[in-house]
Amino acid sequence: MFLTIEADRYHAYQHLLFHMHKTRKVVFHDRLQWDVPVTGDVEIDKYDRLGPVYLIWCDASAKQFIGSMRLLPTTGPALLDEVFRATYPSNVSLSAPSIWEVTRTCVDDAALALHHPEKTPAMAFGMIMLAVCEWCLLHGVETIVTNYEPYLARIYRRAGVEVVEIGRAEGYGRYPVCCGMVEISCKLLARMRRALDVTAPLLTGSVAGIEGYAA
């Protein structure tokens, strides 16, 4: 199942958040070799202390972490603006109440294989993006911005997501890092559901309030 965990509920899901930070360390530090802050077995940066929304994919008992994304408004301190500023043009501003950044996407491959052996890591990435799309529609977020390595553009497309690349830069890891924008809409939601063969909402109660959900 998919959960959205806001700051006032961190204490109730400490076990999931701890596993998330461990998985982020494996993905971003060990695998991608990005320069991220690591303490012991976990990756935690200063933006985790700003009360972000975490979208977590877990098992039905909410005990086993599978994957996650972090969401932050662009109107405050944000990774995109402070760390990855070189990835988009200097004359472009991405700060607005309706624009949120989506970062630190990660999947625990072993947990995915255990609970969803029919899904590849690429498919899992798409599922998490679909849940993010649902959350954005429910909360008035019109655009998401994200940084990613170039190969992820193919995975986005396979999941039905149109990412508009507005820039890229070297110097963050082994490969260039791109900056992309995704316009959120019911049309996008329907296209992603078709691409991922999903017939029911991922977030509890997410159908309510989304006009044209199945369009």
C-alpha positions as CSV (number, residue, x, y, z in Angstrom):
1,M,0.0,0.0,0.0
2,F,1.0,3.7,-0.3
3,L,1.2,6.1,2.6
4,T,1.8,9.8,2.7
5,I,3.6,10.7,5.9
6,E,3.7,14.3,7.0
7,A,5.7,15.7,9.9
8,D,3.0,15.2,12.5
9,R,3.0,11.4,11.8
10,Y,6.7,10.8,11.6
11,H,6.7,9.2,15.1
12,A,4.1,6.6,14.1
13,Y,6.2,5.4,11.1
14,Q,9.8,5.6,12.4
15,H,10.5,2.1,11.3
16,L,9.5,2.9,7.7
17,L,11.4,6.2,7.6
18,F,14.6,4.5,9.0
19,H,14.4,1.9,6.3
20,M,13.8,4.7,3.7
21,H,17.0,6.5,4.8
22,K,19.0,3.2,4.7
23,T,17.7,2.6,1.1
24,R,18.5,6.1,0.1
25,K,22.1,5.6,1.2
26,V,22.4,2.4,-0.9
27,V,20.9,4.1,-3.9
28,F,22.4,7.5,-3.9
29,H,25.7,7.1,-2.1
30,D,26.7,3.5,-2.9
31,R,25.1,2.9,-6.4
32,L,25.0,6.4,-8.0
33,Q,28.0,7.8,-6.1
34,W,26.4,11.1,-5.6
35,D,27.9,13.4,-3.0
36,V,25.2,13.0,-0.3
37,P,25.5,13.3,3.5
38,V,25.8,9.8,5.1
39,T,26.0,8.9,8.7
40,G,26.6,5.2,9.3
41,D,24.1,3.2,7.2
42,V,21.7,6.1,6.5
43,E,21.5,9.1,4.2
44,I,19.8,12.2,5.7
45,D,20.2,15.7,4.5
46,K,19.1,19.1,5.9
47,Y,15.9,19.0,3.8
48,D,14.7,16.1,5.8
49,R,14.6,18.4,8.8
50,L,12.1,20.8,7.1
51,G,9.0,18.6,7.5
52,P,8.7,17.2,4.0
53,V,5.9,14.9,2.9
54,Y,7.2,11.4,2.3
55,L,5.3,9.1,0.0
56,I,6.0,5.5,1.1
57,W,5.3,2.2,-0.6
58,C,5.1,-0.5,2.0
59,D,3.4,-3.9,2.6
60,A,-0.2,-4.1,3.7
61,S,0.8,-4.2,7.4
62,A,2.9,-1.0,7.1
63,K,5.9,-2.9,8.4
64,Q,8.1,-3.5,5.3
65,F,9.4,-0.6,3.3
66,I,9.5,-1.0,-0.5
67,G,10.1,2.4,-2.0
68,S,9.6,6.2,-1.5
69,M,9.8,9.8,-2.7
70,R,10.2,13.1,-0.8
71,L,8.0,16.1,-1.6
72,L,8.9,19.7,-0.7
73,P,7.3,23.0,-1.7
74,T,9.6,25.2,-3.8
75,T,8.7,28.3,-1.9
76,G,11.1,27.4,0.9
77,P,14.6,25.9,1.0
78,A,14.8,23.2,-1.6
79,L,17.3,20.7,-2.9
80,L,16.6,21.8,-6.5
81,D,17.4,25.5,-5.9
82,E,20.3,25.1,-3.4
83,V,22.2,22.0,-4.5
84,F,21.1,21.4,-8.2
85,R,20.9,25.0,-9.3
86,A,23.4,24.4,-12.1
87,T,21.0,21.9,-13.7
88,Y,18.6,24.6,-15.0
89,P,19.0,28.0,-16.7
90,S,20.0,30.9,-14.4
91,N,17.1,33.0,-15.8
92,V,14.5,30.4,-14.8
93,S,12.6,30.5,-11.5
94,L,10.9,27.4,-10.3
95,S,9.6,28.8,-7.0
96,A,5.8,28.9,-6.8
97,P,3.1,27.6,-4.4
98,S,1.8,25.3,-7.1
99,I,5.3,23.8,-7.9
100,W,6.7,21.1,-5.6
101,E,10.0,19.3,-5.9
102,V,10.1,15.5,-5.9
103,T,13.5,14.0,-4.9
104,R,15.3,11.0,-3.4
105,T,13.2,8.4,-5.2
106,C,14.4,5.0,-4.1
107,V,13.3,1.3,-4.2
108,D,14.5,-1.5,-2.0
109,D,15.0,-4.2,-4.7
110,A,14.9,-7.1,-2.2
111,A,11.6,-6.0,-0.7
112,L,10.1,-5.4,-4.1
113,A,11.1,-8.9,-5.2
114,L,9.6,-10.3,-2.0
115,H,6.2,-8.5,-2.1
116,H,5.8,-7.8,-5.8
117,P,7.9,-10.3,-7.8
118,E,5.9,-9.4,-10.9
119,K,7.3,-5.9,-10.9
120,T,10.7,-4.7,-12.1
121,P,12.4,-1.8,-10.3
122,A,11.5,0.4,-13.4
123,M,7.8,-0.5,-12.9
124,A,8.1,0.2,-9.2
125,F,9.4,3.7,-10.0
126,G,6.4,4.3,-12.2
127,M,4.0,3.1,-9.5
128,I,5.5,5.6,-7.0
129,M,5.2,8.4,-9.6
130,L,1.6,7.5,-10.1
131,A,0.9,7.8,-6.4
132,V,2.7,11.2,-6.4
133,C,0.4,12.3,-9.2
134,E,-2.7,11.3,-7.2
135,W,-1.3,13.2,-4.2
136,C,-0.6,16.3,-6.2
137,L,-4.1,16.4,-7.7
138,L,-5.6,16.1,-4.2
139,H,-3.5,18.9,-2.9
140,G,-3.6,21.5,-5.7
141,V,0.0,20.9,-6.9
142,E,0.1,21.7,-10.6
143,T,3.7,21.0,-11.4
144,I,6.5,18.8,-10.0
145,V,10.2,19.4,-10.7
146,T,12.8,16.7,-10.2
147,N,16.5,15.9,-10.9
148,Y,17.4,12.6,-12.5
149,E,20.1,10.9,-14.5
150,P,19.4,10.7,-18.3
151,Y,18.5,7.0,-18.4
152,L,15.5,7.7,-16.2
153,A,13.8,9.6,-19.1
154,R,13.0,6.2,-20.7
155,I,11.5,4.9,-17.5
156,Y,9.3,8.1,-17.2
157,R,8.1,7.6,-20.7
158,R,7.2,3.9,-20.2
159,A,5.2,5.0,-17.1
160,G,3.2,7.4,-19.3
161,V,4.9,10.5,-17.9
162,E,6.0,13.4,-20.1
163,V,9.0,15.1,-18.5
164,V,10.2,18.3,-20.0
165,E,13.9,18.6,-19.5
166,I,14.9,22.2,-18.9
167,G,18.6,21.7,-18.3
168,R,21.4,19.4,-17.1
169,A,24.8,19.6,-15.6
170,E,27.9,17.5,-14.8
171,G,29.7,17.2,-11.6
172,Y,27.2,15.4,-9.3
173,G,28.1,11.8,-9.9
174,R,29.2,9.5,-12.7
175,Y,26.6,10.8,-15.2
176,P,25.0,14.2,-15.9
177,V,22.0,15.2,-13.8
178,C,19.0,16.6,-15.6
179,C,16.3,18.9,-14.3
180,G,12.8,18.2,-15.5
181,M,9.2,19.4,-15.1
182,V,6.0,17.4,-15.1
183,E,2.6,19.1,-15.5
184,I,0.1,17.4,-13.3
185,S,-3.4,16.7,-14.7
186,C,-6.2,14.2,-14.7
187,K,-5.1,13.4,-18.3
188,L,-1.7,12.5,-17.0
189,L,-3.2,10.4,-14.3
190,A,-5.3,8.4,-16.7
191,R,-2.4,7.9,-19.1
192,M,-0.2,6.6,-16.3
193,R,-2.8,4.2,-15.1
194,R,-3.1,2.8,-18.6
195,A,0.6,2.5,-19.1
196,L,1.0,0.8,-15.7
197,D,-2.1,-1.3,-16.0
198,V,-3.5,0.1,-12.7
199,T,-7.3,0.1,-12.3
200,A,-7.7,1.4,-8.8
201,P,-6.4,4.4,-6.8
202,L,-3.1,3.8,-5.0
203,L,-3.7,6.3,-2.2
204,T,-6.7,5.6,0.1
205,G,-9.5,7.9,-0.8
206,S,-7.8,9.4,-3.8
207,V,-10.7,9.1,-6.1
208,A,-12.7,11.6,-4.2
209,G,-12.2,15.1,-5.4
210,I,-10.4,14.2,-8.6
211,E,-12.8,15.1,-11.5
212,G,-12.3,13.0,-14.6
213,Y,-10.1,10.5,-12.7
214,A,-10.7,7.7,-15.2
215,A,-10.9,9.9,-18.3
